[in-house]
Amino acid sequence: MQGQLTIIDLKECDRSLVKDKDALERFTIRLSDIIGMDREGKPVIKRFGKGNLRGYTAIQLIQTSNIVVHLDEHENKVFIDIFSCKGFDAVKAKQFAQQFFDAGKAVLKTIIRK
């Protein structure tokens, strides 16, 4: 078995989206669909932290593992980790994320675990 871990870091995002719980839920569900993953229930979304570290985190279980999204409200950044034992199009995931959050910059890294 092997797994694909894709890391997407977004900067200069639309501030209103980075603070919007409903937008985060829509994003997580849509991202799952775009990369062809079957969701296990709705995403779990929590807001926590203090001061500049306060923000939302979403965890979406998928049949082959999970998607985790962290929103940094202080610096308008979004951090996305997708892990799956089933391969997926990481570039497509990055393009969707960058467009959804209206990010000025996006960095993509993929690691294949064996």
Buried (B, 14 or more C-beta within 10 A) or exposed (E): EEBBBBBBBBBBBBEEBBBBEEBBBBBBBEBBEBBBBEBEEEBEBEEEBEEEEBBBBBBBBBEBBBBBBBBBBEEBBBBBBBBBEBBBEBEEBBBBBBEBBBBEEBEBEBEEEE
